[in-house]
Amino acid sequence: MRNPEIDHHAAFRALPSAVALLTPDLVFIDANDEYERTSGRNRAELIGRHVFDVFPDNPHDPQATGSTNLRASLLRVLETGERDTMALQRYDMERPGRPGDWEERFWSAVNAPVMDRDGRVTLLMHRVEEVTELVRARAGEGTEGATVLEAELYTRARELQEINERLRQAHARERETALTLQEAMLPAPVPLGRMQAAVRYRPAVGTLNVCGDWYDVANISGNRVAVGVGDVVGHGLVAAAAMGQLRSALSAACHVASGPAQALGALEEYAHSVDGAASATVVKVFADWDTRTLAYSSAGHPPPVLVQPDGTVEFLDQATDPPLGAGLGGRRPEATTTFAEGAVLTLYTDGLIERRGEDIDTGLRRLAGSLVRHRELDPEGLADAVLGDLLPPSGITDDTALVIVRL
């Protein structure tokens, strides 16, 4: 039996809940039948218009905050790419066909992102449930108790909004401090002799998502260079502090270790004493110009990419163990490969390749394609080209670190 073709637009129109679709500029692009009925506005009054032109705050109520709270929620969804459930809102509305006649209404709203394949928020889904009648019914409509209950609900909604705003400001301050700390701990790479390197760090657009990613590039001896990237689980100052300690410890270990596996083994022992280091991922590569070889070892991190001058692509994925702190013990694996002069080595964190609802292999193929297309550029130009190809213009929801080395 063949499955019937689904008319998704008809299904959207028939949803029993009131749902509208907004552009990232907060303009109505669609609304279902229940939204028209609940809001008292037809499609001609909605589609193509800014949400707050259609639904402004009650100008006769100086304490009205409905539009302010809704705008904050919608912008949070755009920033974070996460669903936002609003506290109960009092949001008065003009009665249809009666300009200047405002009616007290209570609403429960949920705002959610609609993503494209690159993880960009392309639409906002705004779902509302009117609870005015429920509020009045529970207290007895027209009684003094109803007025008291409505006032109490309104007060609680405003208190929750104020708490959310204070938390947002606190997170913003923490983010600024953590970014400053991270910038001090992630300097530009030193001169690498025969090799050239470019580094990039892009913070997430959300206020909470910052400071878990790091990179390190250093000469270790002769014509050998150690390159690494890592990602600490968690965000904010705790993640930034753990990142700094792990980066410094691994950099020091590389100067005395025989290879990347031994360096990661030493880092594994050190990580047990660092708050926030559990389950951190890291990959380390030793590049030897004299032998034209790369030795590498990974603790649960996405594989580096080697692109030869002729465009041949190799993912360095033959020496991968679990993240730090897994407690498996023993020597970590190490593998080697060769490179030709002019090849490009790329290390990165998962924010560069992972997208919501997409298999990681898709992101890896996208990265490889970008590196091959732009492989003739110098490392600085190549790093910018890769970020331009892979990061969505609206920003990312996870930090991204990138290191490109011309071998």
Phi, psi and chi 1 to 4 in degrees:
 res  aa     phi    psi   chi1   chi2   chi3   chi4
   1 MET       -  126.9  177.9  177.8  176.5      -
   2 ARG   -77.3  138.1  -66.4 -178.5   57.4 -169.6
   3 ASN   -71.0  136.4  -67.5  -33.5      -      -
   4 PRO   -68.2  147.8   26.2  -34.9      -      -
   5 GLU   -68.6  138.3  -68.9 -171.7    5.4      -
   6 ILE   -98.9  126.5  -60.3  174.5      -      -
   7 ASP   -88.2   94.4 -175.1  -22.3      -      -
   8 HIS   -65.0  -32.6  -69.2  -78.6      -      -
   9 HIS   -69.0  -39.1 -172.7  -99.3      -      -
  10 ALA   -64.8  -38.6      -      -      -      -
  11 ALA   -64.1  -41.3      -      -      -      -
  12 PHE   -61.6  -44.1  170.6   75.0      -      -
  13 ARG   -63.6  -29.5  -62.5  -80.3  -59.9 -179.4
  14 ALA   -92.4    0.0      -      -      -      -
  15 LEU   -54.8  137.6  -73.9  172.0      -      -
  16 PRO   -73.5  -16.3   25.2  -34.2      -      -
  17 SER   -96.3  153.9  -65.7      -      -      -
  18 ALA   -78.8  117.1      -      -      -      -
  19 VAL  -134.3  134.4 -179.8      -      -      -
  20 ALA  -127.3  151.7      -      -      -      -
  21 LEU  -110.5  131.4  -68.4  175.9      -      -
  22 LEU  -119.3  148.4  -52.2  173.8      -      -
  23 THR   -76.1  167.4   69.3      -      -      -
  24 PRO   -60.2  -17.1  -28.7   37.6      -      -
  25 ASP   -88.1    7.7  -65.0  -34.8      -      -
  26 LEU    66.1   41.2  -50.9 -173.6      -      -
  27 VAL  -110.3  135.5  172.1      -      -      -
  28 PHE   -63.7  129.2  -75.9  103.7      -      -
  29 ILE  -115.9  -19.9 -164.6  171.8      -      -
  30 ASP  -165.3  158.4 -156.1   -6.4      -      -
  31 ALA  -155.7  141.7      -      -      -      -
  32 ASN   -87.0  176.1   68.5   -6.6      -      -
  33 ASP   -61.4  -40.2  -64.3  -14.4      -      -
  34 GLU   -66.7  -34.0 -177.1   62.2   17.0      -
  35 TYR   -65.0  -42.2 -169.5   90.4      -      -
  36 GLU   -60.5  -44.9  -67.9 -175.8   56.4      -
  37 ARG   -65.7  -46.4 -172.4 -165.2   68.0   78.3
  38 THR   -66.5  -41.2  -59.3      -      -      -
  39 SER   -82.1  -17.9   68.3      -      -      -
  40 GLY    72.6   21.0      -      -      -      -
  41 ARG  -123.4  134.6  -53.2  -66.2 -170.9  -89.2
  42 ASN   -87.9  174.6   58.4   40.7      -      -
  43 ARG   -60.8  -36.9  -69.0  180.0   63.4   79.1
  44 ALA   -63.0  -28.9      -      -      -      -
  45 GLU   -85.8  -10.2  -63.8  171.5  -63.1      -
  46 LEU  -109.9  -57.4  -65.1  169.4      -      -
  47 ILE   -62.6  129.2  -52.3  -54.1      -      -
  48 GLY    87.1   -1.9      -      -      -      -
  49 ARG  -109.5  149.6  -61.9 -172.3   62.0 -164.1
  50 HIS   -68.1  139.3 -164.4  -82.4      -      -
  51 VAL   -57.2  -36.2   62.5      -      -      -
  52 PHE   -88.1   -6.6  -60.7  116.7      -      -
  53 ASP   -77.3  -33.7  -70.5  -21.4      -      -
  54 VAL   -79.0  -40.1 -178.7      -      -      -
  55 PHE  -125.7   75.1  -58.3  113.5      -      -
  56 PRO   -77.3  168.4   30.6  -35.3      -      -
  57 ASP   -71.5  156.1  -90.6  -31.3      -      -
  58 ASN   -64.1  113.1 -177.2   -8.4      -      -
  59 PRO   -68.9  -14.2   26.9  -35.0      -      -
  60 HIS   -89.6   -3.0  -52.4  -60.1      -      -
  61 ASP  -118.1  102.2 -177.6   -2.2      -      -
  62 PRO   -65.1  -15.8   22.8  -32.9      -      -
  63 GLN   -97.8    6.9  -65.6 -175.7  -37.2      -
  64 ALA   -66.9  128.3      -      -      -      -
  65 THR  -130.9   12.7   59.0      -      -      -
  66 GLY   -57.5  -49.7      -      -      -      -
  67 SER   -68.2  -36.9   65.2      -      -      -
  68 THR   -61.7  -44.5  -60.4      -      -      -
  69 ASN   -68.7  -40.5  -63.2  -19.6      -      -
  70 LEU   -65.9  -41.9  177.1   56.2      -      -
  71 ARG   -60.8  -43.5 -176.0 -172.2  -58.9  -86.1
  72 ALA   -60.8  -40.8      -      -      -      -
  73 SER   -65.6  -46.1  173.8      -      -      -
  74 LEU   -62.6  -39.8  -65.8  170.4      -      -
  75 LEU   -68.9  -33.2  -67.9  179.8      -      -
  76 ARG   -62.1  -41.5  -84.0 -165.1  -64.0  -86.9
  77 VAL   -63.7  -42.9  176.2      -      -      -
  78 LEU   -61.9  -39.8  -76.5  171.7      -      -
  79 GLU   -70.7  -47.9  -89.3 -165.0   -5.5      -
  80 THR   -96.3  -21.3   65.6      -      -      -
  81 GLY    71.5   18.0      -      -      -      -
  82 GLU  -115.1  151.2  -59.4  -70.5  -20.5      -
  83 ARG   -65.0  145.0  176.5 -177.9  -57.9 -177.3
  84 ASP  -128.9  118.5 -170.2   73.5      -      -
  85 THR   -97.9  120.0  -59.5      -      -      -
  86 MET   -84.8  152.0  -61.0 -177.8   65.5      -
  87 ALA   -66.8  159.2      -      -      -      -
  88 LEU   -52.1  130.4  179.7   68.2      -      -
  89 GLN  -117.5  137.6  -59.9  -69.1  -45.0      -
  90 ARG   -92.3  119.3  175.8 -171.1  166.6 -170.5
  91 TYR  -139.1   95.0 -160.3  138.9      -      -
  92 ASP   -66.7  151.9  -63.0   -9.8      -      -
  93 MET  -136.3  148.7  -66.4  176.8   58.3      -
  94 GLU   -70.8  138.2  -81.1 -172.6  -59.5      -
  95 ARG   -67.9  136.9  -63.6  179.5 -171.9  -87.0
  96 PRO   -55.2  130.1  -24.7   34.2      -      -
  97 GLY    75.2    5.8      -      -      -      -
  98 ARG  -131.5   74.8  -62.9  166.9   62.2  177.2
  99 PRO   -56.3  136.3  -22.6   33.7      -      -
 100 GLY    86.0   -7.1      -      -      -      -
 101 ASP   -99.8  100.5 -174.7    1.9      -      -
 102 TRP   -96.4  137.7  -67.7   79.0      -      -
 103 GLU  -115.6  132.4  179.7 -176.7   15.9      -
 104 GLU   -71.6  126.4 -175.6  178.8   70.7      -
 105 ARG  -134.9  152.6  -53.4  -83.5  -76.5  -87.0
 106 PHE  -122.9  138.3  -72.7   89.3      -      -
 107 TRP  -135.4  146.9  -54.1   88.9      -      -
 108 SER  -115.2  122.6  174.0      -      -      -
 109 ALA  -128.1  145.4      -      -      -      -
 110 VAL  -130.6  130.9  177.4      -      -      -
 111 ASN  -116.8  133.3  -59.6  -54.4      -      -
 112 ALA  -136.1  150.4      -      -      -      -
 113 PRO   -84.9  150.4   32.7  -34.8      -      -
 114 VAL  -114.8  118.0  179.3      -      -      -
 115 MET  -101.0  153.8  -54.5  -77.4 -157.4      -
 116 ASP   -94.4 -175.5   64.9    9.7      -      -
 117 ARG   -67.2  -20.9  -68.2 -176.9  177.5 -179.7
 118 ASP   -91.5    8.0  -66.9  -33.8      -      -
 119 GLY    80.8   14.8      -      -      -      -
 120 ARG   -89.3  142.6  -65.7  172.1  -65.3 -165.6
 121 VAL   -79.1  112.0  179.4      -      -      -
 122 THR  -101.3  -25.1   56.6      -      -      -
 123 LEU  -143.8  158.4  -67.6  173.3      -      -
 124 LEU  -116.4  128.1  -65.2  167.1      -      -
 125 MET   -97.6  120.3 -178.2  174.4  -69.7      -
 126 HIS  -113.2  108.4  174.2   52.8      -      -
 127 ARG  -109.8  130.3 -165.5 -148.3   73.9 -175.0
 128 VAL  -127.7  146.8  -64.6      -      -      -
 129 GLU  -126.4  124.6  -61.3  -72.7  -12.7      -
 130 GLU   -81.8  130.8 -175.1  180.0    6.6      -
 131 VAL  -122.3   17.7  -65.7      -      -      -
 132 THR   -59.1  -48.2  -53.9      -      -      -
 133 GLU   -64.9  -36.6  -65.8  -56.9  -40.2      -
 134 LEU   -64.6  -43.2  176.7   62.1      -      -
 135 VAL   -58.8  -46.5  168.7      -      -      -
 136 ARG   -71.6  -36.3  -69.4  174.7  176.3  167.0
 137 ALA   -66.0  -36.9      -      -      -      -
 138 ARG   -68.7  -27.0  -70.1 -173.9   62.9 -178.2
 139 ALA  -105.7   -8.5      -      -      -      -
 140 GLY    93.3   99.2      -      -      -      -
 141 GLU   -60.2  135.5 -174.6  174.2    4.5      -
 142 GLY    86.1   -1.1      -      -      -      -
 143 THR   -98.6  167.0   68.4      -      -      -
 144 GLU   -63.9  -31.7 -178.0  179.9   -5.8      -
 145 GLY   -61.6  -36.6      -      -      -      -
 146 ALA   -62.5  -44.5      -      -      -      -
 147 THR   -62.1  -42.1  -57.5      -      -      -
 148 VAL   -63.9  -44.8  171.4      -      -      -
 149 LEU   -64.2  -44.1  177.9   57.9      -      -
 150 GLU   -61.1  -42.8  -69.7  171.6    2.0      -
 151 ALA   -63.7  -39.5      -      -      -      -
 152 GLU   -65.6  -43.9  179.6   68.8   16.9      -
 153 LEU   -63.2  -41.9  -72.3  170.7      -      -
 154 TYR   -63.6  -42.2  179.5   54.9      -      -
 155 THR   -63.0  -43.5  -61.0      -      -      -
 156 ARG   -64.8  -38.9  -67.3  -69.5  175.6  -96.8
 157 ALA   -62.6  -42.2      -      -      -      -
 158 ARG   -67.8  -38.2  -69.1 -159.7   63.4 -172.7
 159 GLU   -62.3  -42.6  -71.4  175.2  -10.8      -
 160 LEU   -62.8  -40.3  -74.5  172.7      -      -
 161 GLN   -64.6  -40.3 -166.0   64.3   37.8      -
 162 GLU   -65.5  -38.5  -70.2  171.6   -1.4      -
 163 ILE   -63.0  -45.5  -69.6  170.9      -      -
 164 ASN   -59.3  -39.9  -73.0  -24.5      -      -
 165 GLU   -67.7  -40.1  177.7   60.2   20.2      -
 166 ARG   -65.0  -39.7  -72.6 -163.4  -64.8  -89.6
 167 LEU   -64.1  -40.5  -73.3  172.7      -      -
 168 ARG   -61.6  -43.5 -174.1 -163.7   66.1   78.3
 169 GLN   -65.3  -39.7  -67.7  175.6   -1.1      -
 170 ALA   -64.7  -42.3      -      -      -      -
 171 HIS   -65.0  -38.2  -69.9  -44.3      -      -
 172 ALA   -62.8  -41.4      -      -      -      -
 173 ARG   -65.0  -42.0  -71.1 -167.8  -64.8  -89.8
 174 GLU   -63.6  -40.6  179.5 -177.4  -12.1      -
 175 ARG   -62.1  -43.6 -177.6  175.4 -168.3  -94.3
 176 GLU   -63.0  -42.7 -177.3  178.2   -5.5      -
 177 THR   -64.6  -44.0  -58.0      -      -      -
 178 ALA   -65.2  -39.1      -      -      -      -
 179 LEU   -63.7  -41.1  -78.9  171.4      -      -
 180 THR   -62.6  -43.3  -58.6      -      -      -
 181 LEU   -62.7  -43.4  176.0   61.6      -      -
 182 GLN   -66.0  -40.7 -173.0  174.4   51.8      -
 183 GLU   -59.6  -38.2 -176.5  177.5   -4.5      -
 184 ALA   -68.6  -28.1      -      -      -      -
 185 MET   -94.9   -4.5  -68.5 -171.7  -67.8      -
 186 LEU  -122.7   72.5  -64.2  178.6      -      -
 187 PRO   -75.7  170.9   30.0  -35.9      -      -
 188 ALA   -66.4  151.1      -      -      -      -
 189 PRO   -68.7  150.3   24.8  -34.6      -      -
 190 VAL   -76.9  164.4  -61.5      -      -      -
 191 PRO   -57.2  139.7  -26.0   35.7      -      -
 192 LEU  -116.6   26.6  -59.1  177.6      -      -
 193 GLY    66.6 -118.8      -      -      -      -
 194 ARG   -71.4  -19.4  -67.5  175.8  178.0  -90.8
 195 MET  -101.2  159.3  -53.3  179.7 -149.0      -
 196 GLN  -126.9  145.1  -62.5  174.5  -62.4      -
 197 ALA  -137.3  150.9      -      -      -      -
 198 ALA  -132.8  141.8      -      -      -      -
 199 VAL  -126.6  149.6  -64.5      -      -      -
 200 ARG  -142.5  144.7  -64.5  -70.0 -173.6  -87.0
 201 TYR  -135.2  129.3  169.8   73.7      -      -
 202 ARG  -124.6  117.4  -65.6  -68.1 -177.7  -90.9
 203 PRO   -74.3  156.5   28.0  -34.0      -      -
 204 ALA   -68.3  157.0      -      -      -      -
 205 VAL   -78.2  -23.6  -64.9      -      -      -
 206 GLY   -74.1  150.1      -      -      -      -
 207 THR   -69.6  -23.0   56.7      -      -      -
 208 LEU   -92.1  -23.3  -65.0 -179.6      -      -
 209 ASN   -92.0   89.8  -60.3  -23.5      -      -
 210 VAL  -158.7  147.6   65.1      -      -      -
 211 CYS    81.8   24.9  -63.7      -      -      -
 212 GLY   -98.6  -15.8      -      -      -      -
 213 ASP   -99.4  148.7  -64.1   12.7      -      -
 214 TRP  -152.9  164.5   54.4  -86.5      -      -
 215 TYR  -142.2  164.3   57.5   77.3      -      -
 216 ASP  -155.2  133.1 -172.6   50.3      -      -
 217 VAL  -134.6  125.9 -177.5      -      -      -
 218 ALA  -155.0  147.6      -      -      -      -
 219 ASN   -73.3  138.9  -68.0  -64.1      -      -
 220 ILE  -115.7  -35.3   47.9  177.9      -      -
 221 SER  -175.6  138.9   63.9      -      -      -
 222 GLY    53.6 -125.5      -      -      -      -
 223 ASN  -102.0   34.7  -72.2  -42.6      -      -
 224 ARG  -107.8  138.4  -62.9  172.3   73.6 -143.3
 225 VAL  -128.0  137.5  169.7      -      -      -
 226 ALA  -105.9  127.6      -      -      -      -
 227 VAL  -126.0  134.8 -173.5      -      -      -
 228 GLY  -149.4  154.8      -      -      -      -
 229 VAL  -137.7  154.3  -64.9      -      -      -
 230 GLY  -149.8  166.9      -      -      -      -
 231 ASP  -144.1  117.4 -171.1   -5.2      -      -
 232 VAL   -91.5  135.1  174.0      -      -      -
 233 VAL   -68.0  135.1  176.1      -      -      -
 234 GLY   104.6  176.0      -      -      -      -
 235 HIS  -141.1  169.2  -52.4  -69.8      -      -
 236 GLY    82.6 -158.3      -      -      -      -
 237 LEU   -65.2  -35.8  -71.1  172.8      -      -
 238 VAL   -62.1  -45.6  172.2      -      -      -
 239 ALA   -66.0  -40.1      -      -      -      -
 240 ALA   -62.7  -41.9      -      -      -      -
 241 ALA   -65.5  -44.4      -      -      -      -
 242 ALA   -63.9  -42.0      -      -      -      -
 243 MET   -57.4  -46.5  173.8  -87.6  -70.4      -
 244 GLY   -61.9  -40.8      -      -      -      -
 245 GLN   -68.7  -42.9  -67.2  177.0   76.4      -
 246 LEU   -66.3  -42.1  -67.7 -179.8      -      -
 247 ARG   -60.4  -47.8  175.9 -176.6  176.4  -83.4
 248 SER   -63.6  -42.4  -62.9      -      -      -
 249 ALA   -65.2  -42.8      -      -      -      -
 250 LEU   -68.3  -39.1 -176.9   56.8      -      -
 251 SER   -60.1  -42.8 -178.1      -      -      -
 252 ALA   -66.5  -41.3      -      -      -      -
 253 ALA   -63.2  -33.1      -      -      -      -
 254 CYS   -65.3  -25.0  -71.8      -      -      -
 255 HIS   -77.1  -15.6  -72.6  -81.2      -      -
 256 VAL  -120.8  -12.6  -63.6      -      -      -
 257 ALA   -80.2  151.8      -      -      -      -
 258 SER   -75.6  -21.7   60.4      -      -      -
 259 GLY  -169.7  178.3      -      -      -      -
 260 PRO   -64.5  -32.8   20.4  -32.0      -      -
 261 ALA   -65.1  -42.9      -      -      -      -
 262 GLN   -66.2  -37.5 -172.4  178.6   31.0      -
 263 ALA   -63.8  -41.7      -      -      -      -
 264 LEU   -69.2  -32.2  -72.1 -171.9      -      -
 265 GLY   -62.3  -42.5      -      -      -      -
 266 ALA   -66.1  -39.2      -      -      -      -
 267 LEU   -65.1  -35.2 -175.5   66.7      -      -
 268 GLU   -58.9  -44.7  170.1   81.3   21.9      -
 269 GLU   -65.5  -41.9  -65.1  -60.2  -41.6      -
 270 TYR   -66.9  -35.6  176.8   71.4      -      -
 271 ALA   -61.6  -26.6      -      -      -      -
 272 HIS   -64.1  -19.9  -69.3  -64.1      -      -
 273 SER  -101.4    5.5   64.4      -      -      -
 274 VAL  -110.1  119.8  177.1      -      -      -
 275 ASP   -62.5  130.7  -70.1  -20.6      -      -
 276 GLY    87.7    1.5      -      -      -      -
 277 ALA   -89.0  -13.0      -      -      -      -
 278 ALA   -59.9  134.9      -      -      -      -
 279 SER    70.3   10.8  -60.7      -      -      -
 280 ALA   -64.2  145.8      -      -      -      -
 281 THR  -108.4  151.4   66.2      -      -      -
 282 VAL  -159.2  147.4   58.2      -      -      -
 283 VAL  -132.2  139.4   62.2      -      -      -
 284 LYS  -128.8  137.1 -160.3   70.6 -178.9 -178.5
 285 VAL  -128.5  131.2 -179.9      -      -      -
 286 PHE  -103.7  119.7  -78.0   20.0      -      -
 287 ALA  -104.2  123.5      -      -      -      -
 288 ASP  -113.0  110.0 -169.8  -35.4      -      -
 289 TRP   -68.5  -36.0  173.9  -96.7      -      -
 290 ASP   -64.3  -39.7  -66.5  -28.1      -      -
 291 THR   -99.2   -4.2   61.2      -      -      -
 292 ARG    53.0   47.1  -56.2  -73.0  173.5   84.8
 293 THR  -126.7  154.0   59.6      -      -      -
 294 LEU  -118.3  125.5  -59.3  177.0      -      -
 295 ALA  -107.7  134.5      -      -      -      -
 296 TYR  -144.3  156.9   61.9   91.7      -      -
 297 SER  -152.2  141.5 -176.7      -      -      -
 298 SER  -129.4  136.4  173.5      -      -      -
 299 ALA  -107.4   80.1      -      -      -      -
 300 GLY    70.7   17.7      -      -      -      -
 301 HIS  -101.6  152.6 -158.4   82.1      -      -
 302 PRO   -56.7  147.6  -25.5   34.5      -      -
 303 PRO   -74.1  139.4   28.3  -36.8      -      -
 304 PRO   -60.8  161.3  -21.3   33.3      -      -
 305 VAL  -120.9  129.4 -174.6      -      -      -
 306 LEU  -111.9  121.9  176.1   64.7      -      -
 307 VAL  -114.8  116.8  178.2      -      -      -
 308 GLN   -75.1  162.1  -58.6  -73.6    4.1      -
 309 PRO   -54.9  -28.8  -27.4   35.9      -      -
 310 ASP   -85.0    3.1   63.8   -1.7      -      -
 311 GLY    94.3    0.0      -      -      -      -
 312 THR   -65.7  133.9  -58.4      -      -      -
 313 VAL  -112.4  134.2  176.0      -      -      -
 314 GLU  -132.8  125.1  179.8 -178.2   -3.5      -
 315 PHE   -88.9  127.3  -70.7   99.8      -      -
 316 LEU   -84.8   81.7  -52.9 -172.6      -      -
 317 ASP  -124.0   21.8   56.8    3.3      -      -
 318 GLN   -98.2    8.6  -61.0  -55.7  -58.8      -
 319 ALA  -145.9   66.5      -      -      -      -
 320 THR  -116.9  128.7  -60.1      -      -      -
 321 ASP  -120.8  173.5 -116.5   11.9      -      -
 322 PRO   -63.6  166.4  -23.7   34.6      -      -
 323 PRO   -61.4  170.7  -23.4   33.9      -      -
 324 LEU   -61.0  145.0  -59.9  179.4      -      -
 325 GLY    83.2    6.4      -      -      -      -
 326 ALA   -70.0  -18.7      -      -      -      -
 327 GLY    74.8   23.3      -      -      -      -
 328 LEU   -79.9  -26.5  -60.8 -178.9      -      -
 329 GLY    72.0  177.6      -      -      -      -
 330 GLY    80.1  173.3      -      -      -      -
 331 ARG   -75.8  137.8  179.4  179.6  172.6   85.0
 332 ARG   -76.2  152.4  -74.0 -168.7  172.3  -94.6
 333 PRO   -73.8  157.0   28.4  -35.8      -      -
 334 GLU  -143.6  140.4 -177.8  173.5  -53.4      -
 335 ALA  -133.2  162.7      -      -      -      -
 336 THR  -132.1  155.4   60.7      -      -      -
 337 THR  -149.8  168.4 -169.4      -      -      -
 338 THR  -109.7  159.2   59.5      -      -      -
 339 PHE  -137.7  155.4   64.8   85.9      -      -
 340 ALA   -97.2  154.9      -      -      -      -
 341 GLU   -57.6  132.1 -179.1  177.3   -4.4      -
 342 GLY    94.1   -2.7      -      -      -      -
 343 ALA   -66.5  163.0      -      -      -      -
 344 VAL  -119.7  126.8  172.3      -      -      -
 345 LEU  -107.2  131.4  172.4   66.9      -      -
 346 THR  -128.2  125.7  -58.3      -      -      -
 347 LEU  -118.1  151.2  -73.9   73.9      -      -
 348 TYR  -162.6  169.1   53.7   92.0      -      -
 349 THR  -109.0  168.6   53.6      -      -      -
 350 ASP   -66.2  -18.7   54.1   11.1      -      -
 351 GLY   -61.0  -21.5      -      -      -      -
 352 LEU   -75.1  -31.4 -174.6   67.4      -      -
 353 ILE  -117.0  -22.6   59.1  168.6      -      -
 354 GLU   -87.5  136.1  -69.2 -173.3   -7.0      -
 355 ARG  -134.5  145.1  -63.4  -66.3  176.2  -94.4
 356 ARG   -57.3  130.7 -172.6 -170.9  -53.4  -87.1
 357 GLY    75.1   14.1      -      -      -      -
 358 GLU  -126.5  139.5 -179.7 -179.8   88.8      -
 359 ASP   -66.7  142.3 -171.2  -85.4      -      -
 360 ILE   -62.3  -28.6 -168.9  173.4      -      -
 361 ASP   -62.4  -31.0  -71.8  -20.5      -      -
 362 THR   -63.9  -43.6  -58.6      -      -      -
 363 GLY   -64.8  -37.8      -      -      -      -
 364 LEU   -65.7  -40.2  -69.5  172.1      -      -
 365 ARG   -65.5  -38.5  -72.3 -167.1  -64.3  -91.2
 366 ARG   -63.7  -41.7 -170.8  161.1   48.3 -125.1
 367 LEU   -64.3  -47.2  172.0   58.7      -      -
 368 ALA   -59.7  -43.0      -      -      -      -
 369 GLY   -62.1  -40.5      -      -      -      -
 370 SER   -66.1  -43.3  178.4      -      -      -
 371 LEU   -63.0  -40.4  -70.2  168.8      -      -
 372 VAL   -66.6  -44.5  169.9      -      -      -
 373 ARG   -61.1  -38.3  -75.3 -165.6  -56.6  -85.3
 374 HIS  -107.3   16.5  -55.2  -63.1      -      -
 375 ARG   -64.3  -18.7   67.6 -176.1 -175.6  -83.0
 376 GLU   -78.2  -14.3  -59.9  -63.0  -26.6      -
 377 LEU   -71.8  158.3  -63.0  174.8      -      -
 378 ASP   -71.1  164.4   61.5   62.4      -      -
 379 PRO   -54.5  -39.2  -29.6   37.1      -      -
 380 GLU   -64.2  -47.7  -65.1  -68.5  -21.7      -
 381 GLY   -65.5  -37.5      -      -      -      -
 382 LEU   -65.7  -42.0 -178.3   53.1      -      -
 383 ALA   -60.6  -44.1      -      -      -      -
 384 ASP   -64.8  -39.7  -69.7  -22.8      -      -
 385 ALA   -65.1  -41.9      -      -      -      -
 386 VAL   -63.6  -45.5  167.7      -      -      -
 387 LEU   -62.3  -39.7  -67.6 -179.8      -      -
 388 GLY   -63.7  -35.8      -      -      -      -
 389 ASP   -75.7  -36.5  -75.7  -10.8      -      -
 390 LEU  -102.6  -26.3  -88.9   69.4      -      -
 391 LEU   -93.1  132.9  -62.2 -171.5      -      -
 392 PRO   -67.3  144.5   22.1  -31.0      -      -
 393 PRO   -59.2  -28.1  -22.1   32.5      -      -
 394 SER   -77.0   -4.1   58.3      -      -      -
 395 GLY   103.0  172.9      -      -      -      -
 396 ILE  -118.7  155.8   48.5  178.5      -      -
 397 THR  -100.5    5.1   56.8      -      -      -
 398 ASP  -141.6  145.8 -166.9    9.6      -      -
 399 ASP   -57.4  155.8  -67.4    9.8      -      -
 400 THR  -137.8  126.1  -66.1      -      -      -
 401 ALA  -115.9  142.9      -      -      -      -
 402 LEU  -142.2  132.8  172.6   66.9      -      -
 403 VAL  -129.1  128.3  179.0      -      -      -
 404 ILE  -123.9  127.6  -68.8  179.8      -      -
 405 VAL  -121.9  125.7 -179.2      -      -      -
 406 ARG   -87.9  116.0  173.7   75.8   68.2 -175.2
 407 LEU   -85.8      -  -59.4  167.0      -      -
